[in-house]
């Protein structure tokens, strides 16, 4: 009964999350936080395309450089766009009154990969489409009425929404958004754009928990230790109880 209840709660939460994000299935990110080269590219692309608006206030430049094997000279020249002190956290370069530009202050992205999941981040960066009703001319499949402009439009190109007629609640019909399709090509091929977004998503996964890769690696050794200890404990138990009838 308890197992069934837990499963029901889990499915309900997943359904609620799917509905909140527009009801469209997530794309699989396929990230790997052990891929240091991907993390390095993701750090570069995040700083170039995202850090103008978004901060990572729980991650310091020197911690990122140490974890991703980035030379201090390269860090200072290519990645430290908002500070000249390696021990500073990564803050956005946008001024404090940015709320007037977007209607809300761009959120800090330190924990977005943990709160939303890497598939959401990856899907969100694929989900922009042309919408003349929005202030920046774009909307997003996974976050309706998103205030974010299309930062990567030059790389991905522009997508247009796809609608189909569905029966309404009162016997009438309505046009429902079912997805997007390419309208104008971008500077990158689709597989190249996928790689760009995957690297940024991978970096945000690292930024959300810099110790994650080490934690997972340590977990393997802890599990092996417990298995060995279980065998020893079982043999010791048999030795103690062998004369008890």
Phi, psi and omega per residue, in radians:
X1 nan -0.800 -3.136
X2 -1.095 -0.731 3.134
X3 -1.091 -0.749 3.133
X4 -1.122 -0.676 3.128
X5 -1.143 -0.751 3.132
X6 -1.097 -0.712 3.128
X7 -1.137 -0.693 3.127
X8 -1.112 -0.744 3.115
X9 -1.099 -0.746 3.138
X10 -1.083 -0.791 -3.141
X11 -1.163 -0.654 3.116
X12 -1.137 -0.715 3.120
X13 -1.118 -0.728 3.139
X14 -1.127 -0.726 3.127
X15 -1.134 -0.694 3.116
X16 -1.125 -0.730 3.125
X17 -1.114 -0.702 3.138
X18 -1.138 -0.730 3.130
X19 -1.156 -0.675 -3.133
X20 -1.110 -0.602 -3.089
X21 -1.600 0.287 3.026
X22 1.780 -0.095 3.083
X23 1.424 0.201 -3.137
X24 -1.739 2.422 -3.135
X25 -1.116 2.489 -3.132
X26 -1.284 2.599 2.977
X27 -1.479 2.574 -3.136
X28 -1.439 2.126 -3.056
X29 -1.258 -0.717 -3.141
X30 1.124 0.617 -3.123
X31 -1.426 2.848 -3.140
X32 -2.555 1.831 -3.077
X33 -1.249 -0.096 3.041
X34 -1.547 -0.082 3.114
X35 -1.521 1.631 -3.041
X36 -1.131 -0.671 3.138
X37 -1.102 -0.693 3.068
X38 -1.101 -0.723 3.120
X39 -1.130 -0.677 3.102
X40 -1.110 -0.787 3.097
X41 -1.120 -0.691 3.121
X42 -1.106 -0.692 3.090
X43 -1.104 -0.770 3.111
X44 -1.055 -0.817 -3.076
X45 -1.245 -0.620 3.084
X46 -1.088 -0.803 -3.126
X47 -1.136 -0.611 -3.106
X48 -1.338 -0.682 -2.994
X49 -1.898 -0.407 -2.970
X50 -1.993 -0.559 -2.984
X51 -1.257 -0.188 3.053
X52 -1.105 -0.550 -3.119
X53 -1.966 -0.606 -2.982
X54 -1.922 2.466 3.111
X55 -1.819 2.910 2.977
X56 -2.281 1.280 -2.921
X57 -1.273 -0.107 3.093
X58 -1.784 0.139 -3.119
X59 -2.182 2.284 3.123
X60 -1.712 2.630 -3.133
X61 -1.026 -0.790 -3.067
X62 -1.212 -0.551 3.064
X63 -1.172 -0.750 3.103
X64 -1.075 -0.753 -3.129
X65 -1.106 -0.724 -3.133
X66 -1.173 -0.767 -3.102
X67 -1.215 -0.619 -3.042
X68 -1.745 0.147 3.090
X69 0.998 0.848 3.117
X70 -1.763 2.205 -3.127
X71 -1.121 2.493 -3.130
X72 -0.946 -0.672 3.139
X73 -1.133 -0.735 3.116
X74 -1.185 -0.643 3.109
X75 -1.049 -0.875 -3.096
X76 -1.150 -0.652 -3.052
X77 -1.386 -0.692 -2.946
X78 -1.897 -0.429 -2.964
X79 -2.056 -0.445 -3.089
X80 -1.503 1.411 -3.053
X81 -1.584 -0.287 -3.078
X82 -2.110 0.125 -3.128
X83 -2.812 2.775 3.023
X84 -2.015 0.230 3.136
X85 -2.027 2.038 -3.054
X86 -1.047 -0.431 -3.095
X87 -1.519 0.021 3.083
X88 -1.294 2.675 3.009
X89 -1.392 2.860 -3.074
X90 -1.493 1.921 3.135
X91 -1.936 2.764 3.132
X92 -1.300 2.641 3.114
X93 -1.500 -0.068 -3.121
X94 -1.271 2.451 3.138
X95 -1.149 2.896 -3.032
X96 -1.149 -0.439 -3.097
X97 -1.563 0.407 -3.095
X98 -1.119 -0.316 3.139
X99 -1.038 -0.505 3.125
X100 -1.191 -0.454 -3.085
X101 -1.380 -0.724 -3.000
X102 -1.913 -0.129 -3.060
X103 1.543 -0.318 3.052
X104 -2.680 2.718 -3.141
X105 -1.299 2.285 3.101
X106 -0.964 2.305 -3.034
X107 -1.266 2.686 2.964
X108 -1.228 2.423 -3.051
X109 -1.862 0.293 -3.104
X110 -0.987 -0.706 -3.001
X111 -2.019 0.231 -3.053
X112 -1.120 -0.606 -3.128
X113 -1.205 -0.470 3.111
X114 -1.486 -0.671 -3.083
X115 -1.359 -0.630 -3.094
X116 -1.837 -0.479 -3.085
X117 1.697 2.623 -3.090
X118 -1.173 -0.562 3.124
X119 -1.123 -0.633 3.108
X120 -1.144 -0.817 -3.132
X121 -1.049 -0.807 -3.137
X122 -1.092 -0.757 -3.138
X123 -1.175 -0.740 -3.122
X124 -1.007 -0.734 -3.123
X125 -1.286 -0.170 3.020
X126 -1.737 -0.173 -2.874
X127 -1.689 0.130 -3.127
X128 -1.311 2.493 3.092
X129 -2.558 2.754 -3.098
X130 -1.158 2.304 3.118
X131 -2.627 1.775 -3.062
X132 -1.158 -0.292 -3.128
X133 -1.338 -0.272 -3.109
X134 -1.583 2.617 -3.090
X135 -0.985 -0.634 -3.113
X136 -1.711 0.090 3.075
X137 1.399 0.150 3.137
X138 -2.439 2.727 3.030
X139 -2.325 -3.104 -3.079
X140 -2.429 2.392 3.133
X141 -1.046 -0.610 -2.962
X142 -1.748 -0.101 3.064
X143 -2.592 1.612 -3.064
X144 -1.073 2.410 -3.123
X145 1.069 0.639 3.103
X146 -1.045 2.391 -3.134
X147 -1.489 -0.132 -3.055
X148 -1.343 2.315 3.028
X149 -1.252 2.905 -3.109
X150 -1.472 1.543 -3.056
X151 -1.195 -0.619 -3.055
X152 -1.777 0.444 -3.106
X153 -1.122 -0.659 -3.137
X154 -1.097 -0.641 -3.113
X155 -1.344 -0.737 -3.070
X156 -1.553 -0.513 -2.950
X157 1.583 -3.064 -3.092
X158 -1.873 2.371 3.100
X159 -1.884 2.635 3.093
X160 -2.014 2.625 -3.123
X161 -1.300 2.649 3.082
X162 -2.047 2.204 -3.117
X163 -2.062 2.719 2.983
X164 -2.492 2.697 -3.104
X165 -1.387 2.286 3.107
X166 -2.277 2.639 3.101
X167 -1.158 2.386 3.127
X168 -1.508 -3.062 -3.094
X169 -1.313 -0.343 -3.043
X170 -2.039 0.529 3.099
X171 1.444 -0.060 3.105
X172 -1.601 -3.026 3.105
X173 -2.091 2.707 3.108
X174 -2.465 2.742 3.118
X175 -1.609 2.098 -3.099
X176 -1.914 2.396 3.089
X177 -1.276 2.165 -3.095
X178 -1.985 -0.197 -3.129
X179 2.839 -2.838 3.140
X180 -2.370 2.813 3.015
X181 -2.497 2.723 -3.060
X182 -1.154 2.333 3.116
X183 -1.915 -0.820 3.064
X184 -2.284 2.472 -3.115
X185 -1.271 2.733 3.071
X186 -1.788 -3.102 3.139
X187 -1.312 -0.309 3.124
X188 -1.903 2.582 2.985
X189 -1.186 2.723 -3.113
X190 -0.916 -0.733 -3.138
X191 -1.215 -0.540 3.088
X192 -1.238 -0.691 3.082
X193 -1.135 -0.711 3.071
X194 -0.969 -0.758 3.135
X195 -1.122 -0.713 3.101
X196 -1.041 -0.859 -3.113
X197 -1.173 -0.656 3.135
X198 -1.115 -0.698 3.127
X199 -1.141 -0.755 3.104
X200 -1.101 -0.751 3.115
X201 -1.099 -0.733 3.121
X202 -1.072 -0.747 3.115
X203 -1.110 -0.715 3.120
X204 -1.173 -0.536 3.042
X205 -1.137 -0.747 3.066
X206 -1.106 -0.811 -3.074
X207 -1.076 -0.541 -3.135
X208 -1.209 -0.461 3.121
X209 -2.746 1.472 -3.078
X210 -1.007 -0.417 -3.108
X211 -1.546 0.026 -2.987
X212 -1.013 -0.820 -3.107
X213 -1.090 -0.746 3.119
X214 -1.175 -0.670 3.125
X215 -1.085 -0.766 3.141
X216 -1.158 -0.687 3.112
X217 -1.135 -0.752 3.117
X218 -1.131 -0.603 -3.139
X219 -1.060 -0.583 3.103
X220 -1.109 -0.797 -3.133
X221 -1.158 -0.680 3.112
X222 -1.106 -0.737 3.122
X223 -1.104 -0.758 3.110
X224 -1.091 -0.723 3.101
X225 -1.054 -0.773 -3.119
X226 -1.146 -0.623 3.108
X227 -1.155 -0.776 3.099
X228 -1.089 -0.756 3.137
X229 -1.108 -0.607 3.118
X230 -1.099 -0.743 3.122
X231 -1.109 -0.794 3.135
X232 -1.105 -0.711 3.135
X233 -1.135 -0.668 3.119
X234 -1.154 -0.755 3.109
X235 -1.125 -0.673 3.110
X236 -1.151 -0.692 3.113
X237 -1.090 -0.748 3.123
X238 -1.111 -0.667 3.137
X239 -1.128 -0.746 -3.139
X240 -1.146 -0.645 -2.996
X241 -1.753 0.117 -3.046
X242 -1.178 -0.460 -3.129
X243 -1.715 0.061 3.141
X244 -1.650 2.200 -3.111
X245 -1.960 nan nan
